[in-house]
Amino acid sequence: MKKVVITGIKPTGIAHIGNLFGALKPAIEMANNPEYACYYFIADYHALNYIKNADELKANTKDLVCTLLALGMDKENIVLYKQSDIAEVTELTWLLSGITPKGLLNRAHAYKAKVEEATSAGADPDSLVNMGLFNYPLLMAADILMLNTSLVPVGADQKQHVEMARDIAGYFNKTYKNTFVVPQEIINKDVGTIFGTDGRKMSKSYNNIIPIFAEENKLKKLIMSIKTDSSLPTEPKPLDCAVMNLFKLFATEKEYNAEVKKYKKGLSWAEAKTDLFNLINDYIAPMRQKYNYYKEHYDIAEAMLYKNAQKVKKIAGETLARARKAVGIE
């Protein structure tokens, strides 16, 4: 039996290069391992905690679907689907809520952060908390347990959610009987901090991102705006900088070593940024074309999502039936 791998991606904004190398590329590469059965979903239910505009959610969802397909999630060895197409996940969330201690959810980092933010402002501790945020770990646990998941690739900041899913599975299995596979997290430690245009970690909250599929002119403008030091064109350039940090992500070993020589010898930042632009644009161009194709022919993407949802619903239905029987509802 293959080990089931699952990852959810929220449609809360434009995907950027930090997302590409931090989560998306590693996830796609995992599917090449014959030991894994990979299921990746658009976490649109989760996004409701952050997006309160229907048109924005629809647009973000469409963009994310096209992005993921263009990057390679249209392959036969990956099942990409929308969370909202799997109604079983919401019923399972309710079944799990009956055995999950409130104290466990109280410890969730996102919830605690909102409580601290409100308290610091002198407001009621829960004034910034909706029940979607509070129950977020429950819904995530249902996403994971629904497909008999063994492995969940996450960043270090998401590790707690998998730990909580593991705890919830344990509570259920102990209270009733061994109904669920107990999941484990996989943390990708190979990718360090990916710098944005201002030299800080690339993040939407810093407004320093480089979208994966920015049009060529926009991409060049963003790269040329990357913050650098004031060294002269003839002076050596530091390898520990935002420009080289990004160059290394996209370059082959040969390309990287050649660029290092130029940095040590001395080159202008304009030349270094032009090298980076050419490298990224060559890497992205064929995928950008594919992205634009899916945007223009979204019916093809929707048909793929529907077909994949039927595969997922079959497994989800079996899991839900097992859980309903365990609690005494048939």
N, C-alpha and C positions, 0 to 999 in steps of 0.2 A: 504494500500500500504506500502511495506517495504521501509525504507530509504536506498538509494544507498550509499555505502561506496566505495571509490576508493583510491588506493595507487600505486605509481610507484616506482620501484627499479631499479637503473642504474647498468648495468653490467660493472662496471669500475674496478673490482678487486675481490679478494677472500673475501667472506663473513666471518666475524669474530664474536667473542662472543659479542662484543659491539653492532654489528648490530642485533644479535639474541635477546638480551634483550631490546635494545633501540627501535626497530621497528618491527622486524619480528614476534616474539612471541606475542606481543600485537595485531598485525594485525590478526594473526590466531585465537586468542582467541575471537576477535570481531565477527568472523563468527559464533560463538556459540550462539550469541544473535539472537533470531528468528525475531526481529524487523528490522534486517539489511540484505541487499543483497550486498554481498562483491565481488568487482572486483579488482583484483591486476594484474598489468602488468609489463613486462620487458621493461624498458624505453630505448630501444636501439637507437631510434632516438636522444634522449637527450645525449646519450653516445658519439655521433659523435663529440661533442664539445671538448671531452677530448682524445678520442682514434683515432689515424690516421693510424692504421694498421688493415687491414681486418681480418687477421688470429687471431689477439689478440681479436678483438671484437667477432668473432665467438666462440672462446674458452671461453671467459668470459661469453657469453650468455648461452652457453651449461652448464657451471658450475653453473651459477646462477639458471637456470631452475631446474637442478637436486637438488640443495640445497633447493629450495623452496618446491619442491615436497616431498623431504625427511622430511622436517620439518612439513608437514601437509597440504600443499596447493594442494594436490591431492584429497581432500575431495569434496563431491558433493555440499557442501554449499559455496564453493569458486570457482570463475571463474578466472583462471590464463591464461593470454594471452600475446602475444608479441605486443608491440605498432606498430611495423612495419607491422604487419598483418592487420592493420586497416587503409586502405588508406584514409578513410573519414576524419581522424583526420587532415591530412595535408591540405585538402580543407577547412575545418572549420577554421584552423589557418589563412588562407588567408582572409576569410570572416570577421574574428574578427579583422584582421589588419586594415581593412578599417574604423573602428570606434575607434581604440585605440590610444590615444594621445602619441606621442613620449616622452613627459615629464614623463608619467607614467613609461615607460620602463627605462628612465634615472635614476630612483630612485632605480632600482633593486640592491640589495646588491652585487651580483656577478659582475655585470657590473661596479659598482662604485669601487669595489676592484681592478679590472684590470686597470681601469683608474688611480687610485691612484698609483698602482705599476709602471705603465709606466711613469707617471709624476715624481715620485720620482727618476727614473733612467734617467730623462732628455730627455725622448723620447716623441713622439707624443702621446697625451692622449689615442687615440684609436688604437695604434699600436699593442696591445695585444688582441684586441677584434675582434672576427669573428661575422658574423651576426647570427649564430646559438646561440651564447652566448647572444647576445643582444635580440634576439627574443624568448629566452628560456621561459620567462613568458607567451608569447602568445601561444606557443605549449602546455605548461602545462595547460593553461586555456582551450584549446581545448580538452585536455585529460579529464579534469574534467567535462566540460559542455556537452560534447558529450553524456554522459551516464545519464544525469539528476541527477547528484550527489548532495546529501544533505550534506554529511560529508566527510572530508578529514583528516585522521590521519597524523600528521606531528610532527617533532621535533620543538622546539622553533625557531631554526635557519631557518626553512622553512615556518614559519607562513606568511611571506610577500608574498610568491607565491600564497597562497590561498586568501589573501586579494586582490591581484591584479586580480586574477580570478573573485573574487566577483565584483570588480570595472568594469572589462571588460563586465561581464554579465549585470551589471547595465547600462553601456553605450549602449549596444546593445538593451536591453529591452526598454530603453527610446527613442532611435533613431527610432526604428521600432515598435515593440510591444513586449509583454511579451512572449519571445521565450524560454528563459532559466531559469532553476531552479538556484537560487542564493545559492552557497555553503557556508558552515561554516567549520572552522577547528576544529579538536580535538587534543589537545596537551596532551601527556602522561607525567604527572608530577611525577608519582610514581617511575620511574627509575632515579636515580641520575647519577653522573659520574661513568663510568666503567673504572677501571684502567687497563693499559697495563703492559707489562713485566718490563717497566722501572719506573713504579709508576705514570706516566702521563696518561692523558685520552687516552684510546685505540683508535688508529687512524693509518691508512695506512701511512699518512704523517710522523708519528713519527717512523715508522718501529718497532712498539711494539705490534703488534696484535697477537692474538691466533686464527687461523682459526677454524671455527666451526667443520669442518670435517678433521682436521689434523690426519694423521695416528697415531696410538697409541704411537710409539716410538718418533715421532716428537712432539706430544702433551706433553709427559713426559719431553722431553728436554726443551721445551718452559716454562713449569711450573716451572721446577727446576731452570730456569734462572731468575725468577722474582726477582727484586731488593728488598732487605730487609735490616734491620739495623744490627748492630754488636753485639746484645745482646747474652749472653751465653745461652746454651741449658736449663739451670736450671732456667733462669729468665722468668718472665711473658712476654708475647708478646702483643703489642698494637693491639687492635681490629680495629683501623683505619689504615689499611695497605692494600696493593694491594692483598695479599694472602687471607685475610679474606673478603675483598670486593668481590672477585670472589666466594669464598666459599658460602657466603650468597645468591648469585644469584641462585645457584643450589640446595642448601640444603632445606630440610623440616625444620619446626620449631624445631622438636626433634633433628635432626642432627646438626642444628646450635647451639642450646643450649648446646649440648654435647661438641662441638668444643670450644665454649666459655669457658667452664670449664677448658679444657686443656690449653687454652691460658693463663688463669689467674693463673693456677698452675705452668706453665712453661713447654715448650717443645722445641725441636730444630726446626730451620726453615726447615731442611730437612724433619722432621716428618710432619710439618704443610703442606709443599708442597706436600708430598706424600699423605696426607689425601685429599688435593685439587685435585690432579691428579685422585685418585681412584673415587672420587665423580663425577668429570666431565666425566671421561671415561665411568663410568656406565650409566650416563645420556645420553651420546652421542652415545654409541655403537650401539643400535638398529637403530638409525637414520642414522649413518654412513653406516651401512649395506644396508639400503634402498637407500642412496645416491649412493653408488657404483653400486647397481642394475640398477638405472636409467642411470648411466654413461655407463654401458655395454649394456643397452637396450634402447638407446635414441630414437629409433623409437616409443616406447610406449609413451614417453614424447611428441614427435612431434605430434603424433596422438591426444593426449589430448589437446595440444595447438591449433591445427587446429579446433577441435570440439568446443572449447571455443571461438575461434575467430569468428566462424559463429554466435554464440549467440550474441557476442558483435556487430558484423557488422549489425545485424538486428536492434538493438537499434540505432546504429550510423547512419544507413541509414535513419531512421525515423527522427532523430534529424537534420541531414544535410538537408533533404528535407524541413523541417520546416524553417530552417535558410535561405535556398536558396529562398524559397517562400517569406519570410519576406523582403529580400533585393530586390526582383523583378527578380530573376533568376529561371526559371523553365524549 
